[in-house]
């Protein structure tokens, strides 16, 4: 028996005992050349479903294999994209660059992190107790902004900062925060997600909870897009004929700006080739309906597009 470890080429060949023989080093190199890690979001969110759609549609054996990874929010996803081994792509909110640049968290991040495509929009929901009528009424009040490092916490910080509004930030899971809001322990909760949010499906009209409008101040519109929330979206939270005006943040498919000729750059080129070729398949059931909102030519303000 030979002392050199050899493997058979390809999964089907391994099973059948046929195909060209190759060394373990060659097999490792070939498999990893086509493997792309995508950091996404939590198990209940949309990001992980988008990532699993990418895996289901784009996988082509060893040429390209997409590995979805559960993430911990847009800020952490940027850090993972920069520093975590095996992460080549991140799904993040479009305002994350503004946040990390404001706080000077990652030097040179605006050049190092670029985008492949803008995906879809997520609306900023501010659900308040009955006595809170305007967003200005939240000054000095306890407001849940989700867990530290989450996309919602980041967006809430940017929005309240743009409005010169100081609140007492509370960090609790959104389902826990909703119960606290019902008991009057907090004034409001902020939740960034695509409408309609499943979290609000059990809220009854008689509870008196309602969504707040956001003033479309110029500082907000430098980063966000106006977005109405209608009665049809939340019949128990929005009066008919009186839409709530809020803003939306885009979800972005982000990559590290590897230089041409590097192994990691080659991985992204493989991914982009198949992503563009097979994009129509992502628009068909059973893929997530949010794919139908994606315009591959859309630009993301403040971001640089990855050149390939």
N, C-alpha and C positions, 0 to 999 in steps of 0.2 A: 504494500500500500504506500502510495507516495506521501512524503512528509509535507508537501505543499498543499494547503487547503484550496480546493477548487469548487466552484458552484456552477450549476447549469443556468443557461441564459433565459431569464424571463419566468414569471410565476407559472405559466402553463407548462413551459419546458421543464421546470423543476418538478412539477407534479408527474409528468409523463416520463421523466428520465431521458429527455432528448434535448437537442440544442447545443450551441457552442459552449465550451467550458471556459471559465474565466476565474481569475484569482479573487480572493476575498477583498483585496485592496481595490481591484477593478470594479467589483460589484458595489462596494461602498461608494466609490467615486461616482459611478453612473447613477445610482439611486439618489444620492444627495444632490447631484447636478440638477435634477428635475423636481426637487421637493421645495415647496414654498409654504412658509408658515404665515398664517393670517391671524393676528390678534384682534378679537372682536369685543363682545360685551358679555353681560350676565346671561344666565340660562333662560330668563323670562323675557329678555329684550329682543329687539329686532335685529341687532347687529349679528348675533350668533346665527340667526336664521339666514341672513344674507351670506355669511361666510360658508355655511353648510351648502347653500345653493351653489356657490362658486365651486366647492369641492365636487358636488354631484355632476355639474355640467362640464367643468373644465378638465377633470382628471383624465389622463391618457397614459396610464401605466407609469413606466419609468421616465417617459419624456416630460410629463408634468403631473405632479401630485400635489394637491392643495390640502394643507392640514389646518383646519379651524382650531383656534385656541380661545378659551374663555378668558376675557379680560376684566379689568377692574376700573374702567372709566377712561375717558379720553386723555387725561393728563398722564396717567400711568401707561396708556398705550403708546404715547409719544416717547416716553422714557424707554419702554421695551423695544420700540422700533430702533432707537438709537443705540441701546446697550445690550439687549438680551439676545443671546445666540439663538439662531433658528427662526427669528422673526424677520420677515421680509416685507410684509404689508400690514397696515393697521387701518381699522375703520374708526374714525374719530369725528367729533363735531368740528365744523369749520371754524369756530371761534377759539379753538384750542391754541392756535398760533398766537392770536392776540393776547391770550392769557399768559402763555409761557414767556412771550417777549416782554410783557408788562412787568412780570415778576423776575425777569432775567434768570430763568431756571436753567436753560441750556444754551450756552454761547453758540452763535452762528446757526441757530435752529432754522431760521428762515431760508437759508441756503441748503442745509443738510436734509430737510424734510420737504418733499414735494408731493404733488397729487397726480393721480392717474385719472380720476373722474369724480365729479360731484354726483352723489347718489340721489338722495331724496331729502325733503325738508321735514324737520321735527318742530312742532309748535311748543312755545313756552306757555305752560298752564300755571296759573296762580289761583289755587282754590282757597277761598277765604270763608271765615265764619260769618254769620249774619250781620254783625255790627260793623264789619269792615267794608266800607263802600267804595273806597278809592285806593289805589296802590300807595298813595301818600300816607294813608292811615296806618301803614305798617311801620312807620318810623318808631324805633324803640321797642317794637313788639317782637315776640319770639316767632320765627318763621323757619319751618323745616326746609332744608335745602339738600336733602339726601346725604349719603355717606361722604366723608372727606375724600377728595380725589375723584369723585364722580363727575360726569359731564354736567349734570344738573347743578352741582355745587359750584363748578367753575362758571357756568353761564349765569347763575344767580348773582355771583360776586361781580361779574362784569356789568350786568344790567343794573343792579342797585348802585354800583359805583358810577355808572354813566348818569344816573338820575340823582346823584348826590343824596341817596337815601340810606341811612344806617339802620339796620335791623339786627336783632339778636339771633344769629344763625344757630339753628338746632340741627344736629346730624343724627337722623334716625332712618331706618328703612321706611320706604314709602307706605307700606301697608300699616305699619305701626303709627306713622305720622297721621294717617287718615283717621284712625281711632282717637288719637289725641286731639285732633281738630274737632271731631264730633263732640268730645267732652269739653271743649273750650279751653284746653290746656295750652294751645298755640293759636296764633292769629291766622296763619295761613300755611300752605305748603306749596313749594315750587316743584314742578315736574316737567322735564323736557322729554317729550316723546311724540311720536306721530299720532295724530288724532284719528279715531277716538281711542282714548286710553282705557284699557281693560280695568285699570284700578278704580275708575269712577263709575263703572257699570252698575254697582249696587247702591249708589247714592240716591236717596229719595228726595223728591221735591220738598216735602214737608220738613226736612231737616234744615232748610234755609241756607245751606252752603251754596256758594256761587263763584263763578270765575270772574276775575278782575281784568279790566282793560289796562293796557299799557300805553302811556303817552308816547307818540311817535316822535321823540326828541331827536334832533340831528345827530348827537353822539351815538344813539342806538342804531340809527340807519346807516352808520358807517360800517357796521359789522353785520347787521341783521336785515331781514326782509319783512315788510308788513304781512300779516297773516290773520284773516278773520276766523273765528270759531263760531259756528252757526248752531241754531236750534236743532237742526237735523243731526249734528254731531253729538250733542248732549241734551236731549229733550228735557231732562230734569234739572239742568244747570243753567241753560241759556234760554231766555224768553224768546218766543217766536217773533220775528221781525226786529229783534234787537241784538245783532251779532256782537260778540266780544272782540275788540281789536287787540291783537297781541303781535308778537314777532316770531319768526321762525329761524332756526339755525340749520344749515345744511349738514348732512352726513357726507364724509369725504373718504375716498379710498386713497390712503397716503402710503408713500414709499420712501425709503432712504435713497438719496441721490448718489448712488454708486457711480464711479467713473467707468466709461466704456472699456472693455477688455478685462474687467475683473469678473471673478466667478459669480458674485452676487448680482452684478449687472446682467450677466447672462441669464440668471434665473428669472429676473424681472422681465427681460425681453421675451422669454418663453411664455411667461404668464400673459403678457400684454398681447402677444400674437393670438393666443387662443381666446382671450377675453374679447377682443374685437371680432374675431371670426364667429364665435359662438354666442355673442350677445343676444341675437334674436331668440335663442333657446331659453334665455333667462326671463323672457317676457311671457312665456307660456306656462299654464298650470302644469304641475303643482307648485311652481316657484312663487315666492312671496310677491303679492300684488304691488308692493312698493317699487319693484323693478320697473314697472310701467311708467313711473315718474322720472326715470333717469334719462337725461339728455347728455350723450357722450361729448358733445361739443360745448357744454356749459362751462363757463369759467367761474373760478372761486376767488373773490376779492381778497387781496393780501397774500395769495399763494402763488407759487411758481409751478407750472405743469412739468412733469417729468418728460424730458425731450423725446424718448422713443415713442 
